[in-house]
Amino acid sequence: MRPLTIGLIGCGSHGHRHLQNFAAQPATEVVALADTNLARAHAVAETFGVAHHYEHYAAMLERHEFDIVSIALPPAINRDAAIAAFEAGAHVMISKPLALDMSQAREIIDSARSSGRLLSMALQNRFDPGVQTLRRVIAEGTLGHIYHSRIWHGHEMGVPTSPTLSQRHLAGGGALFHTTVHLLDSALWALGNPRPVRATATSYQKLSKMKRPPAPWEGRLRQCDIEDFNVGLVNFADGSTMSLESNWLMHPRSRPSGAEFLGDWGVAGLRPLRIELEEGDRVVDATPVLPADPPDISAQVFHDFCRAVRGQLLPTVRFGQMLDVQSIMNALYHSARLGREVDLES
């Protein structure tokens, strides 16, 4: 089997994970990588045994042909890099979030379609056995109609200091955009991707109000212009709703990240998975047993994409689903700015 040739754009921490995940796949070869920090590109190339490294991805794309270009960049740069990769004839794997806004996200999708190339995102929670089991249980109708779901996600007292996560012109957003996105996507996928239609939200930045901010932020607070807290509500076309809470300053003893799904005939939860069915006034535990040795879900999403590129299946992460995730997040931010409910862009 001919190895799939891989090019990487972005050599930060996400880029490292992309390299590790492609290295875990059969018959793949990372040929070249690029990063605007040339010294970092050189160091990463040496660490992972990559033959070629570049400062500018345009030079990399001009000098090599790739089956896949993997993009591990801030969302502000994703559109231009993805379109350049598609125009060079490559399929694209991209980190989350897809883009800064819906306009850029649609440009990426349109470029993939017009070039006849595949696109996937590193939304690895879809490969978690608990998420996959819940998706099956909901699809089989075991819980009846899911009329409301709620998700809460974040960090324990940790606002990232990197400008690519804390400055809006690069990051696009904060706790919702870069952390809750994973649980939002897996909840939507488990639900069968109902169509979102309206949203309302409020955002807050607690970091700048703290008496003593976490040590990395002392004297640097003006550099941070994203939210560390967001709470919102999404309405779907099937009449159901979803509430979301994103928080980068959770206390260690507060509830851990998770999700809950309320159905006509029972309730399900994630992190950990639980299925509870109602029999009259009794609640019965119907949680299935999950594998004792679950797969590496980060590697699985890359395996899924490599199989798709080889023509064996469509990627698990689909165009319309990527746009729905982007649309919900941007609508929640838009609502928070306006102070009212907004319709979602389709």
KOLKELO-811953 format. One record per residue (C-alpha): x negated, y, z negated; residue in one letter. Coordinates in steps of 0.2 Angstrom, whole numbers, plus 5000, padded with zeros to 4 digits. Example, Ala and Ser with C-alpha at 12.3 -4.5 7.8 and 13.67 -1.06 7.14 Angstrom:
BEGIN
493849784961A;493249954964S;
end
This chain:
BEGIN
500050005000M;499350175005R;499050284990P;500150444989L;499050594990T;499350724976I;498950904974G;499151004958L;499551184956I;499251244938G;497951164926C;498651214909G;499451094896S;500851054908H;499651024922G;498750904911H;500350804908R;500650804927H;498950724930L;499150594917Q;500850544923N;500350534941F;498750434935A;499950304927A;500850274944Q;500250134956P;499450184972A;499250374969T;497750484971E;497550664965V;496550744979V;496450924974A;497051054961L;497151234960A;497151364946D;496851554946T;495651524931N;494251444942L;493251384927A;494751294920R;495151214937A;493351154938H;493451084920A;495050994923V;494450924940A;492850854930E;493950784916T;495150694928F;493950644942G;494750754955V;493550784970A;494150964975H;494651114965H;495251294971Y;495651464963E;497051494975H;498351364980Y;498451434998A;496751375001A;497051204994M;498651185005L;497651245020E;496251115018R;497150965013H;498750865018E;499750805003F;501250685001D;501650774984I;501250944977V;501550944958S;501851124951I;501451164933A;501651354933L;502651484924P;504451504932P;503951674939A;502751584951I;503751434955N;504751494970R;503251554981D;502151404976A;503551274980A;504051364997I;502151355002A;502051174998A;503651135008F;502951235022E;501351135021A;502450975023G;502350905005A;503650844993H;503750944977V;503750894959M;504051054948I;504051084929S;505551164920K;506351294922P;506551284940L;506451474943A;506751644935L;508551664942D;509851584953M;509251674968S;507551604967Q;508151434963A;509251434978R;507751484989E;506751334982I;508251214986I;508551295003D;506751275008S;506751095002A;508251055013R;507651155028S;505951065028S;506750895025G;505650865009R;506150804992L;506150904976L;506250834958S;505950914941M;505050854925A;506750824916L;506150664908Q;507550644895N;508650564909R;507550414907F;507750404888D;508650234885P;509850324873G;510350454886V;510550324899Q;511650214887T;512750364883L;512950404901R;513550234904R;514750234889V;515550394895I;515750344913A;516650184907E;517850284898G;517550204881T;517650374872L;519150444883G;519050614889H;517550714882I;518350884877Y;516950964868H;515050934867S;513751024856R;511851034857I;510651114845W;508751114849H;507151214845G;505551214835H;505151224817E;504451394814M;503551404830G;503751544844V;502451504857P;501051634859T;500651604877S;501251754889P;501951624901T;503151574887L;503351744877S;503451874890Q;505051884901R;504251934917H;503251774917L;504351664906A;506051714912G;506751674894G;506351604878G;507051464867A;508451424878L;507451424894F;505951324889H;506551214875T;508451184875T;508351154894V;507850974891H;509350934880L;510551034891L;510050934906D;510250764897S;511950814890A;512550874907L;511950714915W;512650604902A;514350684904L;514250654923G;513850834927N;515550924926P;515551094935R;515251244924P;516351394927V;516151524913R;514951564899A;514751674884T;513251694873A;512251804860T;510351814859S;509251874845Y;507451894841Q;507051864823K;505151864825L;505052054826S;506152064810K;505151944799M;504252024784K;502751914787R;502851834805P;501951674808P;500051694808A;499751694827P;500951844829W;500151964817E;499852124826G;500452064843R;502352074841L;502552204855R;501952074867Q;503451964864C;505052014873D;506051854874I;507351784862E;506951654849D;508751624845F;510251594857N;512051534854V;513251504868G;514851424874L;515051354892V;516751314900N;516951174913F;518151154927A;518850994919D;519451094904G;518051034892S;516751154883T;514951144877M;514151244863S;512251274863L;511151334849E;509251364853S;508151414839N;506151424839W;506151474820L;507151324812M;506651284794H;505851104792P;507251044781R;508651104793S;509550984805R;508450914818P;508750934837S;510250834843G;511850824852A;513650774849E;515050724861F;516950734855L;518050624864G;519950574863D;519550404856W;517850434847G;516250524845V;514550504851A;512850574846G;511050584853L;509450594843R;509850464837P;511150374848L;512750334839R;514450284846I;515950294834E;517650234839L;519250274831E;520550134826E;521950224817G;521250304802D;519650194803R;518050244811V;517050094819V;515250094823D;515050034841A;513250094843T;512249974855P;510549914851V;509250004861L;507549924867P;506249914853A;504849964864D;505650104875P;504650164891P;503650314892D;504950434898I;503750564904S;502950444916A;504650374921Q;505150534930V;503550534940F;503750354944H;505550394950D;504950524961F;503450424969C;504750284973R;505850414981A;504450484992V;504050304997R;505850305004G;506550174991Q;507850284983L;508450464980L;507650554965P;508750544949T;508650734948V;509750804962R;509750974970F;511551024964G;511150964946Q;509551074945M;510651224951L;511951194938D;510651194924V;509851354931Q;511651434933S;512151394915I;510551464907M;510551624917N;512351644914A;512051634895L;510751764896Y;511851874907H;513251864895S;512151904880A;511552064889R;513252114894L;514152064877G;515551974886R;516051814895E;515451794913V;515851684927D;514451564933L;513551574950E;513851424961S;
end
